[in-house]
């Protein structure tokens, strides 16, 4: 992506972790270079009553609290969410995959609703949310962490943030995990660097790395390995 910056708008009750993430290392540089813009909106600023209440007990009973519709809707309206691709990170969403990230990368702007408590009022999802996305099969108490995971997975693909060669060789790009990496020294606690990496023989290195990727994927992620095998066998038959 080139030209104008990609913009992330995050709605939250806890702005601190978001502000500190955008101020750190590679992200801070991307913001400085004009590749990324962000807005962090405090939902509490849109609460109507004197106590600035943002949560309430669930209709039908049960544990926990629910993020109320009115302050969240007012916050969403204030950022123009109706016209922007809006994502709600939730353990009840579809799994976040490379394909979902690619789809988000194609957007000029994303709105992310970072929830807390048991969840947000369903009517907000019905009225505003384009994608409900889960980052894995476990529950986080902080929607901010999940929202930032999505931001991080997206912005690193924008032109100029990270060298494109680094992205090409990564885990998942072709359905296999990455090969192991080594740097100096050649011997560390009597463990040596694999001979082939010192050989300067580029084709042998390429083959060794591919073998390592296949073996590592088979051990760590049999599901990805089986899918990769099927695709490779399919290609052989073409
Ligand atoms: Cl997207 N949010 C929260 N709060 N917990 C999660 C999650 C998201 N994905 C997995 N667990």
Boltz pocket constraint, residues with backbone or C-beta under 6 A from the ligand:
constraints:
  - pocket:
      binder: B
      contacts: [[A, 88], [A, 89], [A, 90], [A, 91], [A, 115], [A, 133], [A, 134], [A, 135], [A, 136], [A, 137], [A, 138], [A, 139], [A, 140], [A, 141], [A, 142], [A, 143], [A, 146], [A, 147]]
      max_distance: 6.0
